[in-house]
Amino acid sequence: MRLKWSRGISLMAVAAMISMIPSGQAMANCTNQGLATINGLTNHFVNCGPAPTTFIWFHGRGIQGVIGAENTANQGNTPSGHDSANRSGIADGTFSDFGAPGEYYGGGDMGNQGWDGCIQNIPDGISACNGGQNYGVQDYVMAGVDPAAPNIARMVAVSVDFNEVLLGWVLDNAAAPVVDGDPCVGDALSGNPNNMSCNPIPAPQITGFSPVPGGNNINLGIGATDGIEILDDCLIAEDKATNCPRNLYAGRVVVYRHGGCTAAQSAGLDRRAYVYPASPATGTLAITDRWIVYSVEDGNLNGILDAGEDGTNGGVVNAALDPLIVAGTNQSSTTIRVPTVPLATDCIFLGLAIGLDNNKLSVNPPTNTIFGEMVLSPMVSVNPNPVRSGTGTPVADLVTVIRASKSQGKGTVDWETGIEMSTAGFNVIGTKKGGQETKLNGTLIAAKEGTTGKGASYTVTFDAGQLKGSSTVYVEIVKTDGSKERFGPASF
């Protein structure tokens, strides 16, 4: 993970900027909100897309799958587990608009129900800086989707403690440099002026498959993640012995969702790792509409530890499915088993999330403190090529992405395939506003992979004469048996 270096800023400038930061909505998560406010003032998040989401949690204690009731006093006033990103956007105060597309200031306070747990309940001790409580570490992740690449999620995470003189400054301490070695004065105000960039999470690519008893092994190319920024304040933290190293990056996590068996179905899949309904009037609500973490123990891919499934980790009995975590940042592939499920007619879509905190400290819930629950990136990158639940085989010969653009009178059409098993080539069909259709290519555009089982990318440019006034285009697969299937449209 990359670190960035920075310079300081004057107290007068900090005070002026704090006055411009909107406060979060009070949802009675912490009894004293004033001691749990964070903001970023000397830098901001960039390249995060038009509608990102955040998750903010007490390090080691985040539980994303449970939310609490807004109407209950101090509902989230616990070490963890009651308030989990139900409110996580601009309207809720967890960040504010910087003004440029995809750019935001981080911020908010623990009165916001989107924060998981109350950091004030488990202080690290007495702060040497202010003589009061020395609060533990708070983690903040922002993630969005690139509108130009809707299958690709982007994220950045920061991890900071609360010993700083000005809590309104706290996010800027991530990746800040040592100024004078004093965490209470110079270092406490050592901000990072460099913007924090949401960088892409690679989508898993199906590179091959082979039959195994009861299903198929799917070979996945998963891409490197060393470009993703996960920044901490360990260079200037007050309590390095307790809070460092932070170890926020747990690895790459394969996730999946059930759905229909066409590439078009993937467009409607929410890219958020967890999808939160409205808060209940009372009690808590488990989140079920989400991407499911893949586990080799899950024999029927239902996301539940059924009778007969392993449920152990290193010989220790575990009451949950153990996730498949690809450690490190550069391993290029992994293999998962997709079981054959009798009578199943649906498909699964595969995605990749980033494990951010392989949670070992959570106490409320879950009760299993040996394994806890891993925090995931709020957004997931998706492979739009589905795999059949009934057979465990990928659905072949689909156009998974189509893009169209115009420049200087010429039109460019890009498309991608997931797996080519019986593809001879492609036609590009133009459609005028009145509905008239015309084939734009003179001869068949040859398939690059055809029958290899691999996917490919294509780019074709047409001049104005070839476009013939077309405003939208379809891509048509011509299969080796002569049959055709159309995908799209995409608009210029």
C-alpha positions as CSV (number, residue, x, y, z in Angstrom):
1,M,0.0,0.0,0.0
2,R,1.3,3.4,-0.9
3,L,2.1,6.2,1.6
4,K,2.1,9.9,0.8
5,W,4.2,12.6,2.4
6,S,3.0,16.1,3.4
7,R,3.5,19.4,5.1
8,G,1.7,21.2,7.9
9,I,-0.8,24.0,8.0
10,S,-1.5,26.9,10.3
11,L,-3.9,26.7,13.2
12,M,-5.8,29.7,12.0
13,A,-6.4,28.1,8.6
14,V,-7.5,24.9,10.2
15,A,-10.0,26.8,12.4
16,A,-11.4,28.6,9.4
17,M,-11.9,25.4,7.4
18,I,-13.5,23.6,10.3
19,S,-16.3,26.2,10.3
20,M,-17.1,25.2,6.7
21,I,-17.5,21.5,7.3
22,P,-21.1,20.3,7.8
23,S,-21.8,18.3,10.9
24,G,-23.3,14.8,10.7
25,Q,-26.9,13.9,11.6
26,A,-27.3,13.0,15.2
27,M,-28.6,9.5,15.6
28,A,-27.7,9.0,19.3
29,N,-24.9,6.6,18.4
30,C,-22.5,8.0,21.0
31,T,-23.5,9.9,24.2
32,N,-20.9,12.6,23.6
33,Q,-20.6,13.4,19.9
34,G,-18.1,16.2,20.3
35,L,-15.3,13.8,21.2
36,A,-15.9,11.7,18.1
37,T,-15.7,14.1,15.1
38,I,-13.5,13.6,12.2
39,N,-12.8,15.7,9.1
40,G,-10.2,16.2,6.4
41,L,-9.1,19.8,5.8
42,T,-5.8,19.8,4.0
43,N,-6.7,17.2,1.3
44,H,-9.6,15.4,-0.1
45,F,-10.7,12.2,-1.8
46,V,-10.5,12.1,-5.6
47,N,-11.5,9.7,-8.5
48,C,-14.2,8.2,-6.4
49,G,-17.1,8.5,-8.9
50,P,-20.4,10.4,-8.8
51,A,-22.1,8.5,-5.9
52,P,-19.6,6.9,-3.5
53,T,-20.4,5.4,-0.2
54,T,-18.4,5.2,3.1
55,F,-18.0,2.9,6.0
56,I,-16.5,4.1,9.2
57,W,-15.7,1.8,12.1
58,F,-13.7,1.3,15.3
59,H,-10.6,-0.6,14.2
60,G,-11.0,-4.3,14.8
61,R,-14.7,-4.1,15.7
62,G,-16.6,-3.3,12.6
63,I,-19.8,-5.3,11.8
64,Q,-21.3,-4.4,8.4
65,G,-24.3,-6.7,8.5
66,V,-26.4,-5.2,11.3
67,I,-28.1,-1.8,11.7
68,G,-29.9,-0.5,14.8
69,A,-33.0,1.5,15.4
70,E,-32.9,5.3,15.1
71,N,-35.5,5.8,17.7
72,T,-33.7,4.0,20.5
73,A,-31.6,6.3,22.8
74,N,-27.9,5.5,22.5
75,Q,-28.6,2.5,20.2
76,G,-25.1,2.4,18.9
77,N,-23.4,3.3,22.2
78,T,-21.6,0.0,22.3
79,P,-18.1,-1.1,21.3
80,S,-19.3,-2.4,18.0
81,G,-22.0,-4.0,15.9
82,H,-25.2,-1.9,16.1
83,D,-24.8,0.9,13.5
84,S,-23.4,-0.1,10.2
85,A,-23.4,2.3,7.2
86,N,-27.1,2.8,7.0
87,R,-26.2,6.4,6.5
88,S,-23.1,6.8,4.5
89,G,-23.4,9.7,2.0
90,I,-23.3,13.4,1.5
91,A,-26.8,13.9,3.0
92,D,-25.7,12.1,6.1
93,G,-22.6,14.0,6.8
94,T,-20.0,11.2,6.3
95,F,-18.5,13.3,3.5
96,S,-19.2,16.5,1.7
97,D,-18.9,17.6,-1.9
98,F,-15.5,19.2,-2.9
99,G,-17.1,20.7,-6.0
100,A,-15.3,18.8,-8.7
101,P,-16.8,15.6,-10.1
102,G,-15.9,12.6,-8.0
103,E,-14.0,14.7,-5.4
104,Y,-15.1,14.9,-1.7
105,Y,-14.0,16.0,1.8
106,G,-14.2,13.3,4.4
107,G,-16.0,14.1,7.6
108,G,-18.8,13.3,10.1
109,D,-19.3,12.4,13.7
110,M,-20.3,9.4,15.7
111,G,-23.8,10.7,16.1
112,N,-24.3,9.5,12.6
113,Q,-25.8,6.0,12.5
114,G,-23.5,5.1,9.6
115,W,-20.6,4.8,12.1
116,D,-20.1,1.4,13.5
117,G,-19.6,1.3,17.3
118,C,-18.8,4.1,19.8
119,I,-15.0,4.6,20.1
120,Q,-15.5,6.3,23.5
121,N,-16.4,3.0,25.2
122,I,-12.9,1.5,24.9
123,P,-10.2,4.1,25.3
124,D,-6.6,3.1,25.2
125,G,-5.8,4.9,28.4
126,I,-4.9,8.5,29.4
127,S,-3.8,10.7,26.6
128,A,-0.3,12.2,27.1
129,C,-1.4,15.0,24.8
130,N,-4.5,16.4,26.6
131,G,-4.7,14.4,29.8
132,G,-8.1,12.9,28.9
133,Q,-9.1,9.6,27.3
134,N,-6.8,8.3,24.6
135,Y,-9.2,6.9,22.1
136,G,-8.4,4.0,19.8
137,V,-8.2,3.8,16.1
138,Q,-10.9,4.8,13.7
139,D,-11.0,3.5,10.1
140,Y,-12.6,5.3,7.1
141,V,-13.1,3.9,3.6
142,M,-14.7,5.5,0.6
143,A,-15.6,3.6,-2.5
144,G,-17.5,4.3,-5.7
145,V,-17.9,3.1,-9.3
146,D,-16.2,4.5,-12.3
147,P,-19.1,5.6,-14.7
148,A,-16.9,4.9,-17.7
149,A,-16.2,1.4,-16.4
150,P,-19.4,0.3,-14.5
151,N,-18.0,-3.1,-13.6
152,I,-15.0,-1.5,-11.8
153,A,-15.2,-0.3,-8.2
154,R,-12.7,2.2,-6.8
155,M,-11.7,2.7,-3.2
156,V,-9.3,4.4,-0.7
157,A,-9.0,3.8,3.0
158,V,-7.5,5.7,5.9
159,S,-6.8,4.7,9.5
160,V,-6.3,7.3,12.2
161,D,-6.3,7.6,16.0
162,F,-7.7,10.3,18.2
163,N,-4.8,11.8,20.1
164,E,-4.7,14.8,17.8
165,V,-5.2,18.3,19.3
166,L,-7.8,19.1,16.7
167,L,-10.2,16.2,15.8
168,G,-11.4,18.2,12.8
169,W,-7.9,17.5,11.4
170,V,-7.8,13.8,12.0
171,L,-8.1,12.4,8.5
172,D,-5.2,14.5,7.3
173,N,-2.9,12.7,9.7
174,A,-3.0,9.6,7.5
175,A,0.4,9.3,5.7
176,A,1.5,12.6,7.3
177,P,5.2,12.9,8.0
178,V,7.1,13.4,11.2
179,V,7.7,17.1,11.9
180,D,9.3,17.3,15.3
181,G,8.7,13.9,16.9
182,D,6.1,15.4,19.2
183,P,2.7,13.7,18.6
184,C,0.9,16.3,20.7
185,V,2.1,19.5,18.9
186,G,4.0,19.5,15.7
187,D,3.2,16.0,14.5
188,A,-0.4,16.3,15.6
189,L,-0.7,19.2,13.1
190,S,1.3,17.5,10.4
191,G,-1.3,17.2,7.6
192,N,-1.1,15.4,4.3
193,P,-1.8,17.9,1.6
194,N,-1.8,15.2,-1.1
195,N,-5.2,14.1,-2.3
196,M,-6.3,10.6,-1.5
197,S,-7.2,8.7,-4.7
198,C,-9.9,6.1,-5.1
199,N,-8.1,3.5,-7.2
200,P,-9.5,0.5,-9.1
201,I,-10.3,-2.9,-7.6
202,P,-9.6,-5.4,-10.4
203,A,-12.6,-7.4,-11.6
204,P,-12.0,-11.2,-11.5
205,Q,-11.6,-12.6,-15.0
206,I,-12.6,-16.2,-15.9
207,T,-9.5,-17.6,-17.5
208,G,-10.6,-21.3,-17.8
209,F,-12.7,-24.0,-16.1
210,S,-12.4,-27.7,-15.7
211,P,-14.8,-30.4,-14.4
212,V,-14.3,-31.8,-10.9
213,P,-16.6,-34.2,-8.9
214,G,-19.9,-32.3,-8.2
215,G,-19.1,-29.2,-10.2
216,N,-16.4,-27.2,-12.0
217,N,-13.2,-25.5,-11.0
218,I,-13.2,-21.9,-12.3
219,N,-9.8,-20.3,-12.8
220,L,-9.9,-16.6,-12.0
221,G,-7.4,-13.9,-12.9
222,I,-7.7,-11.4,-10.1
223,G,-5.2,-8.6,-10.8
224,A,-2.8,-6.8,-8.5
225,T,-4.0,-4.4,-5.8
226,D,-0.8,-2.7,-4.8
227,G,-2.0,0.5,-6.4
228,I,-4.9,0.9,-3.9
229,E,-4.2,3.4,-1.2
230,I,-4.6,2.3,2.4
231,L,-3.0,5.0,4.6
232,D,-2.4,5.2,8.3
233,D,-1.0,7.7,10.8
234,C,1.6,5.4,12.4
235,L,4.5,7.7,11.7
236,I,3.1,10.3,14.1
237,A,0.6,8.3,16.3
238,E,0.8,9.0,20.0
239,D,0.5,5.4,21.0
240,K,2.5,3.4,18.4
241,A,3.0,0.5,20.7
242,T,-0.7,-0.1,21.1
243,N,-2.0,1.0,17.7
244,C,0.7,0.1,15.2
245,P,1.2,-1.6,12.9
246,R,-2.4,-1.2,11.8
247,N,-2.6,-4.2,9.4
248,L,-5.7,-2.8,7.8
249,Y,-5.3,-4.7,4.5
250,A,-6.6,-8.3,4.9
251,G,-6.4,-9.3,1.2
252,R,-8.6,-9.8,-1.9
253,V,-11.9,-11.5,-1.3
254,V,-13.9,-13.3,-3.9
255,V,-17.7,-12.6,-3.6
256,Y,-20.7,-13.7,-5.6
257,R,-24.4,-12.9,-6.2
258,H,-27.2,-15.1,-7.7
259,G,-29.1,-13.7,-10.7
260,G,-30.3,-14.4,-14.2
261,C,-28.1,-16.0,-16.9
262,T,-27.5,-13.1,-19.3
263,A,-24.8,-10.5,-19.2
264,A,-27.6,-7.9,-19.2
265,Q,-28.5,-9.1,-15.7
266,S,-25.2,-7.9,-14.4
267,A,-26.1,-4.3,-15.2
268,G,-28.8,-4.4,-12.6
269,L,-26.7,-5.8,-9.8
270,D,-26.0,-3.3,-7.1
271,R,-22.2,-2.9,-6.8
272,R,-22.4,-2.2,-3.1
273,A,-21.0,-4.9,-0.9
274,Y,-24.0,-4.5,1.4
275,V,-27.3,-3.0,0.5
276,Y,-29.1,-1.4,3.5
277,P,-32.8,-1.1,3.8
278,A,-34.4,1.7,5.9
279,S,-33.9,1.5,9.7
280,P,-36.5,-0.4,11.6
281,A,-38.5,1.4,14.2
282,T,-37.2,-0.9,16.9
283,G,-34.6,-3.6,17.4
284,T,-32.0,-4.5,14.9
285,L,-32.1,-5.7,11.3
286,A,-29.8,-8.2,9.7
287,I,-28.6,-7.2,6.2
288,T,-29.2,-10.0,3.7
289,D,-29.3,-8.3,0.3
290,R,-25.6,-8.3,-0.4
291,W,-22.7,-9.8,-2.2
292,I,-21.8,-13.1,-0.4
293,V,-18.2,-13.9,0.5
294,Y,-17.1,-17.1,-1.2
295,S,-16.1,-20.0,1.0
296,V,-14.7,-23.4,-0.1
297,E,-16.8,-24.8,2.7
298,D,-20.1,-23.6,1.1
299,G,-21.1,-26.8,-0.8
300,N,-24.2,-25.3,-2.4
301,L,-23.2,-21.6,-2.6
302,N,-26.1,-20.4,-0.4
303,G,-24.0,-18.4,2.0
304,I,-25.1,-20.5,5.0
305,L,-23.1,-23.0,7.0
306,D,-25.4,-26.0,6.4
307,A,-25.2,-29.4,8.1
308,G,-22.2,-31.4,6.9
309,E,-20.2,-28.4,5.7
310,D,-16.8,-28.1,7.4
311,G,-17.0,-25.1,9.7
312,T,-13.4,-25.3,11.0
313,N,-10.4,-23.1,10.6
314,G,-7.0,-24.4,11.5
315,G,-8.6,-27.3,13.4
316,V,-10.7,-24.9,15.6
317,V,-14.5,-25.3,15.3
318,N,-16.0,-22.2,13.8
319,A,-19.7,-21.4,13.6
320,A,-19.4,-19.6,10.3
321,L,-18.1,-20.2,6.7
322,D,-14.4,-19.3,6.4
323,P,-13.9,-16.8,3.6
324,L,-11.4,-17.4,0.7
325,I,-8.9,-14.6,1.1
326,V,-6.1,-14.1,-1.5
327,A,-3.3,-12.8,0.6
328,G,-0.8,-10.2,-0.6
329,T,-1.3,-7.7,-3.4
330,N,0.3,-9.4,-6.5
331,Q,-0.8,-13.0,-6.7
332,S,-2.3,-13.1,-10.2
333,S,-4.8,-15.9,-10.0
334,T,-6.9,-18.2,-7.8
335,T,-9.3,-21.1,-8.3
336,I,-12.7,-21.6,-6.9
337,R,-15.1,-24.5,-7.1
338,V,-18.6,-23.8,-8.3
339,P,-20.8,-26.8,-7.3
340,T,-23.5,-28.4,-9.5
341,V,-26.8,-27.7,-7.7
342,P,-29.5,-30.0,-8.9
343,L,-32.6,-28.3,-10.4
344,A,-31.0,-24.9,-10.2
345,T,-31.8,-22.7,-13.2
346,D,-30.2,-19.4,-12.1
347,C,-26.6,-18.2,-12.4
348,I,-24.0,-16.6,-10.2
349,F,-21.9,-13.5,-10.9
350,L,-18.4,-13.3,-9.4
351,G,-16.9,-10.2,-8.0
352,L,-13.9,-9.0,-6.0
353,A,-13.9,-7.0,-2.8
354,I,-11.0,-5.8,-0.6
355,G,-10.9,-7.2,2.9
356,L,-10.0,-4.2,5.1
357,D,-10.1,-5.4,8.7
358,N,-10.0,-9.1,9.5
359,N,-11.9,-8.3,12.6
360,K,-10.8,-10.1,15.8
361,L,-12.1,-7.7,18.5
362,S,-15.8,-7.5,17.9
363,V,-17.9,-8.4,20.9
364,N,-21.4,-7.3,20.2
365,P,-22.1,-9.0,17.8
366,P,-20.9,-11.6,16.8
367,T,-20.2,-13.7,19.9
368,N,-17.5,-15.6,18.0
369,T,-14.5,-13.5,19.0
370,I,-12.0,-16.1,17.5
371,F,-12.9,-15.3,13.9
372,G,-15.1,-12.2,14.1
373,E,-16.3,-10.6,10.9
374,M,-14.2,-9.1,8.1
375,V,-14.9,-5.6,6.9
376,L,-15.2,-5.4,3.1
377,S,-14.8,-2.5,0.7
378,P,-18.2,-0.8,0.3
379,M,-18.1,-1.5,-3.5
380,V,-17.3,-4.6,-5.5
381,S,-15.8,-5.0,-8.9
382,V,-17.9,-7.4,-11.0
383,N,-17.3,-9.9,-13.8
384,P,-20.4,-9.6,-16.0
385,N,-20.1,-13.1,-17.4
386,P,-22.3,-15.4,-15.3
387,V,-21.7,-19.0,-14.2
388,R,-24.6,-21.5,-14.3
389,S,-25.6,-22.7,-10.8
390,G,-27.0,-26.0,-12.2
391,T,-23.8,-27.1,-14.0
392,G,-21.1,-24.9,-12.6
393,T,-20.1,-23.9,-16.1
394,P,-19.7,-20.3,-17.4
395,V,-22.3,-19.0,-19.8
396,A,-20.3,-18.6,-23.0
397,D,-20.4,-16.3,-26.0
398,L,-21.8,-13.2,-24.4
399,V,-20.9,-9.5,-25.1
400,T,-20.5,-8.3,-21.6
401,V,-19.6,-4.6,-22.1
402,I,-20.4,-2.2,-25.0
403,R,-19.3,1.4,-25.3
404,A,-19.9,4.0,-28.1
405,S,-18.3,7.4,-28.6
406,K,-18.0,10.1,-31.3
407,S,-15.1,12.4,-32.2
408,Q,-14.6,14.6,-35.2
409,G,-17.4,12.9,-37.1
410,K,-16.1,9.4,-36.5
411,G,-17.8,6.8,-34.3
412,T,-15.9,4.3,-32.2
413,V,-17.5,1.1,-30.8
414,D,-15.7,-0.9,-28.0
415,W,-17.0,-4.2,-26.7
416,E,-15.8,-7.1,-24.5
417,T,-16.6,-10.8,-24.3
418,G,-16.2,-13.0,-21.3
419,I,-15.8,-16.4,-22.8
420,E,-15.7,-17.3,-26.5
421,M,-16.5,-21.0,-27.1
422,S,-18.4,-20.9,-30.4
423,T,-18.0,-17.4,-31.8
424,A,-17.1,-16.9,-35.5
425,G,-17.2,-13.1,-35.4
426,F,-19.3,-10.0,-34.9
427,N,-21.5,-7.5,-36.7
428,V,-22.1,-3.9,-35.5
429,I,-25.6,-2.8,-36.2
430,G,-26.4,0.9,-36.3
431,T,-29.9,2.3,-35.5
432,K,-31.2,5.7,-36.5
433,K,-33.6,7.7,-34.4
434,G,-36.5,6.7,-36.6
435,G,-35.7,3.0,-35.9
436,Q,-34.0,2.1,-39.3
437,E,-31.2,-0.3,-38.9
438,T,-28.1,-0.9,-41.0
439,K,-25.0,-3.1,-40.6
440,L,-22.0,-0.8,-40.3
441,N,-19.2,-3.3,-41.0
442,G,-18.7,-4.5,-44.6
443,T,-17.3,-7.9,-43.7
444,L,-17.6,-10.0,-40.5
445,I,-15.3,-8.8,-37.7
446,A,-13.3,-11.9,-36.8
447,A,-13.4,-13.3,-33.3
448,K,-10.0,-13.1,-31.5
449,E,-10.5,-16.2,-29.4
450,G,-13.5,-17.9,-31.1
451,T,-13.4,-21.3,-29.5
452,T,-10.6,-21.1,-26.9
453,G,-12.8,-20.3,-23.9
454,K,-11.1,-17.0,-23.3
455,G,-12.6,-13.5,-23.6
456,A,-11.3,-10.6,-25.7
457,S,-11.7,-6.9,-26.2
458,Y,-12.6,-5.2,-29.6
459,T,-12.4,-1.7,-30.9
460,V,-13.8,-0.6,-34.3
461,T,-14.0,2.9,-35.7
462,F,-16.4,4.0,-38.5
463,D,-16.4,7.2,-40.5
464,A,-19.4,9.4,-41.0
465,G,-20.3,7.7,-44.3
466,Q,-20.3,4.3,-42.6
467,L,-22.4,5.5,-39.7
468,K,-25.2,6.7,-41.9
469,G,-26.7,8.8,-39.2
470,S,-26.8,6.0,-36.6
471,S,-27.4,7.3,-33.0
472,T,-27.1,3.9,-31.3
473,V,-25.4,0.6,-32.0
474,Y,-25.8,-3.1,-31.2
475,V,-23.1,-5.8,-31.3
476,E,-24.2,-9.0,-32.8
477,I,-22.4,-12.3,-32.2
478,V,-22.3,-14.6,-35.2
479,K,-21.7,-18.2,-33.9
480,T,-19.9,-21.0,-35.7
481,D,-23.2,-22.7,-36.4
482,G,-24.5,-19.5,-38.2
483,S,-26.9,-18.4,-35.4
484,K,-26.8,-14.9,-34.2
485,E,-27.4,-13.1,-30.9
486,R,-27.6,-9.3,-30.4
487,F,-26.4,-7.2,-27.4
488,G,-26.9,-3.6,-26.5
489,P,-27.7,-0.9,-27.4
490,A,-25.0,1.7,-26.7
491,S,-25.6,5.4,-27.6
492,F,-23.1,7.7,-29.3
